[in-house]
Each structure stands twice: as structure tokens, then as C-alpha cells.
Amino acid sequence: MAMTVHNNMEDVLLFLHIPKAAGTTLTSVLMRQYPPESIFEVYGLVPDRRIEELKTCSPERRRIVQCVIGHFYFGLDELFDRRCRYITMLRDPVERVISSYYHVLRTPDNWLYRDVAESGMTLDQYVKSEGSIAHEARNMQTRMMAGTAWDCILDEASLKTAKENLDKCAAVGVVERFDESLVLFKRRLGWTGLRYLKMRAGGRPRNSDISPSVLDAIRTHNELDIQLYQYAVQRLQMDIAGEGRGFVVDLMRLRTANRIYSVYSSLRRKLQPSRGRKACNL
């Protein structure tokens, strides 16, 4: 049985954006679902400051908020006196960590750039580092979904909490099945206009070019994330199966529309080269 859509605009949608998990691409779709003034973003070098702004803003301002997007931990719903619905996207942990490392290397304003890029830190060292770097390179998805502070040790209890919180989400997607995840969000939340552009950022090697020992190190230091990711994949498969035959029709429509949109956007860029474009990085 497909889940009934409850598209009450009095609710607050919380998109828990895990870094390097297709969040920019998904946000481009999500931004079309709500009025601009109703969207509150939790980004920047110090996301906690934005959360403090949300905590201390007037009740009138908070009532305007219908959607919160950003790098926050599970638990933000406690700031609202309305029903909140979470969505999130998870990514294969090995892929996410590699993408995170090479993103830091090519982003001078990243908060880890000096520690990683300027020091010449290797991917192997990145994964095995302690302190603030470990926050990014080790079980980050579990930490964010469990709502566990960055300086606390993660364990099996943290994984259990993260799984329970995934079960509380209105829908959960995975990067490796992005289109299917997007259609699920549409059906669960009543979205329209699912077209998107996706562009992989360059500058990272293929996994086959990375030492097997380094890949093993990533897996070793992300064992909780691997289990959480597998749980999310199983959840997605079950949710899709419950949507019935109409899901496949919606998926085909999305892929057809997106091919047309991609061609149109490419032609438009060629005709208007001076305007440039923004890549939706994975």
C-alpha cells in the first residue's frame, strides 16, 4: 500500500543535508516547492550560528518558516511547536569520504583546507586523523542522524538511534538511486517540478586508482555508516515496493522530462555563454 500524502503547509519540512550526499542537487528541486521567504537555510562556516538565529527569532518569524535546509543534526524539530517532517539523503560511505577529501583540497574557504590541503595530507591520513577532521571522515552520517555531538564517541547505541531516527523520516533517499529517491519524495510530500541538473565536480580519481589499503581504511573507520547506509537502502526498497505500479510511471516521466530539460539547458548555455552556470556538485 502506498503511503497517503499529507501536504499540510502548516507543517515544517526539515531537510537534513549530509555533506557530499547530493544535497545541492536535491536543494535545487526543493527550493521550487516553497516560497523563498518560508525557507530557512543552515549553512555557512558556522552553521550553529544560524541555528541560534532560529532559536532566538520572534514567534512571528518562526511561524513563516515552512522548510529548513542545511547541515544540522537530527533534533531540530524541538524548536517548533508544529509537526515537523524530516527527509534526508545518504551516500555510500566510501564514496562520500573520498568526495569529501577532494572537495576540501579544491575549496580554499573550506574550514579544513589549511589542515588538509596546505599540509599536504593524503587521503589515508585524512581518514585516520583525529579531532575535527575525524568529524568529517568518520561515520558522519551516523553522527548527524543520531544527533550526537561532534566530540562524543559513537558506538552501537548511536547506530541504533540513527536507525530509529531514519524510521521517523517522511522519506529517506540514497544518492546511488537519486531519481527513485526523488520520485519517492514527490509522492510522499506532494512535490512538483522535479527537473534538475547534476554535474559531478572534477578532481577526484576513480576508486580503481586508489590503493586497496586506503579503501579498506575508509571502510574500517566508517563501519557504523556502512551499516546505516545498508539500512537506508533496504528502507528505500521497501518504500518503493509499497508505492505500487504508479511509481514506475512517475519514474519514467521524470527521466524523460529530465533528458529534455538537460538538452534545453545545454542549448541555452551555448546561446548565453556569458551568464555562466552553477554546478550541482555531488
Helices and strands as residue ranges (DSSP letters): E 12-16, H 23-30, G 36-38, E 39-42, H 47-56, H 59-64, E 67-70, G 76-79, E 84-90, H 93-105, H 113-116, H 123-128, H 132-137, H 140-146, H 156-168, E 171-174, G 175-177, H 178-189, G 207-209, H 212-220, H 223-241, H 246-271, G 273-275
